[in-house]
């Protein structure tokens, strides 16, 4: 099963918070993990914010980043193609979404994801409207 994670969900694989157990369960069920090309900088940005706020140490930051980089080696990463962008624009025109959230949906559609996992309610609703199986974490 190809499970696509938006950044708000996949970051929970590394930072223990509400939804972490569900993300780990989806990762265990996945035969392939799908991510948008924008996921890496978005997740590293979250790690940097935690580091700036002194919620994680330098060592923890480096460990989290290393784990993320190792994990994405095996993931299906969707590039920003014209098809992805077209789907993103359509999502923006038909839903109240932020641009990056729409790119995640367009990426999931391009990868033919079986499941779309997110922590964002509006994004989940928009994903479901496109026909994706949307699961909240």
KAFENSUL-V923548 format. One record per helix or strand of 2 or more residues. SS is the DSSP state (a for helix, b for strand). FROM is the first residue (numbers start at 0). LEN is the number of residues. If there is no record, write none. Layout:
ss->SS from->FROM len->LEN
ss->SS from->FROM len->LEN
//
This chain:
ss->b from->1 len->4
ss->a from->6 len->7
ss->a from->19 len->10
ss->b from->31 len->5
ss->a from->38 len->14
ss->a from->57 len->16
ss->b from->75 len->3
ss->a from->81 len->13
ss->a from->98 len->12
ss->b from->114 len->4
ss->a from->120 len->9
ss->b from->133 len->3
//
